[in-house]
Amino acid sequence: MEKDTIVISKGYDPLKYNGAVKPPIFLTSTYKFKSAEEGESFIRVALGLDKGEGGFVYSRFSNPNFDIVEERLSLLEGAKSAAVFCSGMAAITSTLLAFVKNGDYIFYTNPLYGGTEFLFKEFFEKMGVSTLHVNAGSESPKLMESMINSYKGKLKGKSVILYIETPANPNNVMVDLGAIVKIRDKLIKEGINAKVFVDNTFMGPIFQSPLEQKVDIVLYSATKFIGGHSDVIAGAVLGSEEDISKIKGIRGMIGTNGNPFDSWLMARSLETVHIRMQRQMENAKKIAEFLSKHPKVDRVIYPELYDKKSEQYRIYKKQCKGPGSLMSFYIKGGKKEAFKFLNNIKLCKLAVSLGGTESLIEHPKAMTHSEVDENTLKDAEITDNMIRLSVGIENYQDLINDLKSALDKI
């Protein structure tokens, strides 16, 4: 089956549930066992004490609504397994806790989502994990390899995570995942335990599939395009059965699991993810073109507008199936002009987040990345005049008119 059929047809059998065409919501905290022996077996598997066929024990570990979403996401991404969480940050935190400990290293590209950057510095650094960044972009693999080489003597016996967000949030630059994977493979040959994690929230699950580039783990804020309606907070992680089993062990231990209703909402939303993201992308292309020609806009960063001879364009065409619907642009002027523009927006919603059916617009430096230190912001060109726009499914001309009207007020 094609993927747009899979997300409607797989993971749920109506005949098992009185013929209900759509999955019910399994609002239960616990599950009845057929026997004491089954209860013992299921619990040992859920806790990771034994391997084998498990079953439902307690909804902190698993739930039928989790299973439906996890199977559909796995098939959509070509993953062996998946896990859902109560938020994107819960997914990131639980995944890292499954693989790093005191003395280990996270090498990452800057910028990241501000919450992730804050997590690295305020939690994992204090836990004794070294977190070191290089600038996101065409040179990221070379910069990261050079930085890793400078730490080579300290990496033996340690776990090393290469953490990438591409396109980067919010400056929309690309990182070559294939080149990052080669760095991982080289480290493994040298006896260093290394993995590549990719936050695929901006482009996935339709326009970019990092697992095709042989990365280890793909992470999502499922709040965004997977949920797609700005009515659910959720996260997801995809990878091998072995890796996801470790992550689920942490999820069950610390309680970062999702809940049945949010999982039900995600299963509903996955049925339309292809047509939503396609419409958003078509709108975004037209809007990016309009903004790129407006006299009060200094610069627009959107994959379709990359210089066709540039390395960024080559990376984009190599690993993406489309440009997506996120863009950043720079108003001519500074914070005063940017705020004037935002305060005159009427149709686009002045709000953080992205990937919803409605268009969302925000000021990264003052909002989503407000906790990031000044030097990191400067490296990523997150400035007072930068605006981030997540394009929705409204009529594109109405959106252009709204942006034009607000620009005219500056």
C-alpha positions in Angstrom: 0.0 0.0 0.0 1.0 3.6 -0.5 1.6 5.6 2.6 -1.5 7.8 2.3 -3.5 4.6 2.4 -1.5 3.0 5.3 -2.4 5.9 7.7 -6.1 5.1 7.2 -6.0 1.4 6.9 -3.3 -0.1 9.1 -3.0 -0.5 12.9 -6.7 -1.1 13.6 -9.1 -3.9 12.8 -12.8 -2.8 13.1 -14.0 -6.5 13.4 -12.2 -6.8 16.7 -14.2 -4.0 18.2 -17.9 -4.6 17.2 -17.3 -3.3 13.7 -16.6 0.3 14.7 -15.0 1.8 11.6 -13.0 4.3 13.7 -11.1 3.3 16.8 -12.7 3.8 20.2 -10.9 5.6 23.0 -9.5 3.1 25.5 -10.0 5.2 28.7 -8.6 2.6 31.1 -5.7 2.7 33.5 -5.3 -1.0 33.9 -6.1 -4.4 32.2 -7.5 -7.7 33.3 -5.2 -10.8 32.9 -6.5 -14.2 31.8 -4.3 -15.9 34.4 -1.7 -15.2 37.0 0.9 -16.7 34.7 0.0 -14.2 31.9 0.1 -11.3 34.4 3.6 -12.3 35.5 4.8 -12.7 31.9 3.2 -9.4 30.6 4.7 -7.4 33.5 8.2 -8.8 33.1 8.1 -7.9 29.3 6.7 -4.4 30.0 9.5 -3.8 32.5 12.2 -5.1 30.1 13.1 -8.0 32.4 12.2 -10.5 29.7 11.9 -10.5 25.9 9.0 -11.9 24.1 5.3 -11.3 23.3 3.9 -8.8 25.8 0.4 -7.5 26.4 -1.5 -4.7 28.1 -0.6 -4.2 31.7 -1.0 -0.6 32.7 -1.5 2.5 30.6 1.8 4.0 31.7 3.4 1.3 29.6 1.0 0.7 26.8 -2.5 1.3 25.6 -4.4 0.2 22.4 -4.6 3.9 21.3 -0.8 4.1 21.6 -0.4 1.0 19.5 -2.5 2.3 16.7 -0.6 5.6 16.3 2.8 3.8 16.8 2.1 1.3 14.1 0.9 3.9 11.6 3.8 6.2 12.2 6.2 3.3 11.9 4.8 2.3 8.5 4.7 5.9 7.4 8.4 6.4 8.2 9.7 3.0 7.3 10.7 2.4 11.0 10.7 -0.9 12.9 9.1 0.6 15.9 7.8 3.8 17.5 6.8 5.3 20.8 4.4 8.2 21.6 4.8 10.7 24.4 2.9 13.4 26.3 5.0 16.1 24.5 7.8 16.6 22.1 10.1 17.6 25.0 9.1 14.4 26.8 10.1 12.4 23.7 13.5 14.2 23.5 14.2 13.9 27.2 13.2 10.3 27.5 15.2 9.3 24.4 18.4 11.0 25.6 18.0 9.5 29.1 17.9 6.1 27.5 21.3 6.6 25.9 23.4 9.1 27.8 24.8 9.3 31.3 27.3 11.3 33.3 30.5 11.7 31.2 28.9 11.2 27.8 28.7 13.7 24.9 26.1 15.4 22.8 27.4 17.2 19.7 24.6 19.2 18.1 23.8 21.7 15.4 22.8 25.3 16.3 20.1 26.5 16.2 17.7 24.0 17.8 14.2 24.6 19.1 14.8 26.9 22.1 13.3 24.3 24.5 15.8 21.7 23.4 18.8 24.1 23.7 17.5 24.9 27.3 17.2 21.2 28.1 20.8 20.6 27.0 22.2 23.4 29.1 20.0 23.4 32.2 19.5 19.6 32.6 22.0 17.4 30.7 25.0 19.7 31.4 24.1 19.6 35.1 23.8 15.8 34.9 27.4 15.7 33.7 26.8 15.3 30.0 28.9 17.6 27.8 26.8 19.4 25.1 28.7 21.1 22.3 27.4 22.8 19.2 28.5 23.8 15.7 26.5 26.0 13.4 23.9 24.4 11.3 24.4 24.6 7.5 26.4 23.2 4.7 29.6 23.1 6.7 28.1 21.3 9.7 29.6 17.9 9.0 33.1 19.3 8.7 32.7 21.4 11.7 31.3 18.6 13.8 34.0 16.1 12.7 36.7 18.7 13.6 35.1 19.3 17.0 34.8 15.6 17.7 38.5 15.0 16.7 39.5 17.6 19.3 37.8 15.5 21.9 38.9 12.1 20.6 41.1 11.2 23.6 38.1 11.7 25.9 35.5 9.7 23.9 36.7 6.1 24.5 34.2 4.2 26.6 31.6 7.0 26.3 28.3 7.3 24.4 28.3 10.0 21.7 25.1 11.5 20.3 25.1 13.5 17.1 21.9 15.5 17.4 20.6 17.3 14.3 17.6 19.4 13.6 17.1 19.9 9.9 15.8 22.3 8.6 17.1 24.2 11.7 14.6 26.1 13.8 14.0 29.0 13.0 16.6 29.9 10.4 15.6 27.0 8.0 19.1 25.9 7.0 19.8 22.3 6.0 22.3 19.8 7.4 23.5 16.9 5.2 22.3 13.8 7.1 24.3 11.4 5.0 27.5 13.2 5.9 26.6 13.1 9.6 25.9 9.4 9.4 29.4 8.9 7.9 30.9 10.5 11.0 28.9 8.1 13.2 30.1 5.1 11.2 33.7 6.3 11.6 33.3 6.6 15.3 31.8 3.1 15.6 34.7 1.7 13.6 37.0 3.3 16.2 35.1 1.5 19.0 33.1 4.6 20.1 29.4 4.1 20.8 27.7 6.7 18.6 24.2 7.4 17.3 22.6 10.0 15.1 19.3 11.6 16.4 17.3 13.8 14.1 14.4 16.2 15.0 12.3 15.9 11.9 9.4 18.2 13.1 9.7 20.8 10.4 9.5 18.5 7.4 8.2 15.2 8.6 6.6 12.9 8.2 5.8 13.8 4.5 8.6 15.8 3.1 11.7 14.3 4.8 12.5 10.7 5.9 15.7 10.7 7.9 15.6 6.9 8.4 16.2 6.6 4.6 19.6 8.4 5.3 20.4 5.6 7.9 20.1 7.8 11.0 19.3 5.9 14.3 16.5 7.8 15.9 13.9 10.3 14.5 12.1 12.6 17.0 9.0 14.6 16.6 6.9 17.2 18.4 3.7 15.4 17.3 1.9 18.6 18.4 2.9 20.0 15.0 2.1 18.4 11.7 1.2 14.9 13.0 -1.4 16.4 15.3 -2.0 19.2 12.8 -4.9 21.0 14.4 -3.3 22.8 17.4 -5.4 20.9 19.8 -3.0 18.2 21.1 0.4 18.2 22.9 2.3 15.1 22.0 5.7 13.7 20.9 6.9 10.6 19.0 10.1 8.7 18.5 10.9 6.2 15.7 13.8 3.8 15.2 14.9 0.1 15.6 13.0 -2.3 17.9 16.0 -2.5 20.2 16.4 1.3 20.5 12.7 2.0 20.9 12.4 -0.8 23.6 15.0 1.1 25.6 13.2 4.3 25.2 9.9 2.8 26.1 11.5 1.4 29.3 12.4 5.0 30.3 9.0 6.2 29.3 7.3 3.6 31.5 9.7 4.3 34.4 9.3 8.1 34.5 5.8 8.4 33.2 6.3 10.5 30.0 3.8 8.4 28.1 1.0 10.0 26.1 -2.7 9.5 27.0 -5.4 7.6 25.1 -7.4 10.7 24.0 -4.4 12.5 22.6 -3.3 9.3 20.8 -6.8 9.0 19.4 -6.6 12.5 18.1 -3.2 11.8 16.5 -4.6 8.7 14.8 -7.5 10.8 13.4 -5.0 13.5 12.2 -2.7 11.1 10.5 -5.5 10.3 8.1 -5.2 13.8 6.6 -1.5 14.5 7.1 -0.7 14.1 3.4 -3.4 16.5 2.1 -2.9 19.0 4.9 0.9 19.3 4.4 0.5 19.4 0.6 -1.9 22.3 0.8 0.3 24.1 3.3 3.3 23.7 1.1 1.5 25.0 -2.0 0.4 28.1 0.0 3.9 28.6 1.4 5.6 28.6 -2.1 3.3 31.5 -3.2 3.8 33.4 0.1 7.6 33.0 0.0 7.6 34.3 -3.5 5.5 37.4 -2.5 7.7 38.2 0.5 10.9 37.8 -1.4 9.8 40.7 -3.7 8.4 43.0 -1.0 10.5 46.2 -0.5 10.1 46.0 3.3 11.4 42.5 3.6 15.2 42.2 3.6 15.5 38.4 3.1 13.4 35.2 3.1 14.7 31.8 4.0 12.7 29.0 2.4 14.1 25.9 0.6 12.6 26.8 -2.8 14.4 30.2 -2.7 17.8 28.7 -2.0 20.4 29.7 -4.7 20.1 26.8 -7.2 23.9 26.5 -7.4 24.4 26.4 -3.6 25.3 23.5 -1.4 22.1 24.2 0.6 20.0 23.6 -2.5 21.9 20.4 -3.2 21.3 19.1 0.3 17.6 20.1 0.1 17.1 18.2 -3.2 19.0 15.2 -2.0 17.1 14.5 1.3 13.7 16.3 1.0 10.6 15.5 -1.0 9.3 19.1 -0.9 10.0 22.5 0.7 7.4 22.3 3.5 5.5 25.2 4.9 7.9 26.9 7.3 9.8 30.0 6.5 11.7 32.8 8.2 12.1 36.3 6.9 13.8 39.5 8.0 11.9 42.8 8.2 13.9 45.8 7.2 14.7 47.6 10.5 14.8 46.1 14.0 12.6 45.0 16.8 10.4 48.1 16.7 9.5 47.4 13.0 9.1 43.7 13.6 6.7 44.2 16.5 4.8 46.9 14.5 4.4 44.3 11.7 3.2 41.5 14.1 0.8 43.8 15.9 -1.0 44.6 12.6 -1.4 41.0 11.5 -5.1 40.0 11.5 -5.6 36.7 9.8 -2.4 34.8 10.7 -2.4 34.0 14.4 0.3 35.7 16.5 1.3 32.5 18.5 4.1 30.1 19.0 4.0 26.5 17.6 3.7 25.4 14.0 2.1 22.9 11.7 -1.5 23.6 12.4 -4.3 24.1 9.9 -4.2 27.8 10.7 -1.2 30.1 9.9 0.9 30.9 12.9 3.4 33.8 13.1 5.9 34.7 15.8 9.1 36.5 16.8 11.7 33.8 17.5 14.1 36.0 19.5 11.4 37.3 21.9 9.3 34.1 21.9 10.4 30.5 21.0 14.1 31.2 21.5 13.9 33.7 24.4 15.8 31.4 26.7 18.8 30.9 24.3 22.0 32.9 25.2 23.0 35.9 23.1 26.1 34.3 21.5 24.1 31.3 20.3 21.4 33.5 18.9 24.0 35.6 17.1 25.6 32.4 15.6 22.2 31.3 14.3 21.3 34.8 12.9 18.2 34.9 15.2 17.9 38.7 15.3 15.5 41.4 16.4 14.0 41.7 12.9 13.5 37.9 12.2 9.9 36.6 11.8 8.9 32.9 11.6 5.8 31.9 9.7 4.1 28.5 9.7 1.7 28.6 6.7 -1.7 27.0 7.1 -4.4 25.8 4.7 -6.3 29.1 4.3 -6.7 30.7 0.9 -3.2 31.8 0.0 -4.3 35.2 -1.4 -6.1 36.1 1.9 -2.8 35.3 3.7 -0.8 37.4 1.2 -3.2 40.3 1.7 -2.9 40.0 5.5 0.9 40.1 5.3 0.9 43.0 2.8 -1.4 45.0 4.9 0.8 44.5 8.0 3.9 45.3 6.1 2.4 48.5 4.8 1.8 49.7 8.4 5.6 49.7 9.1 
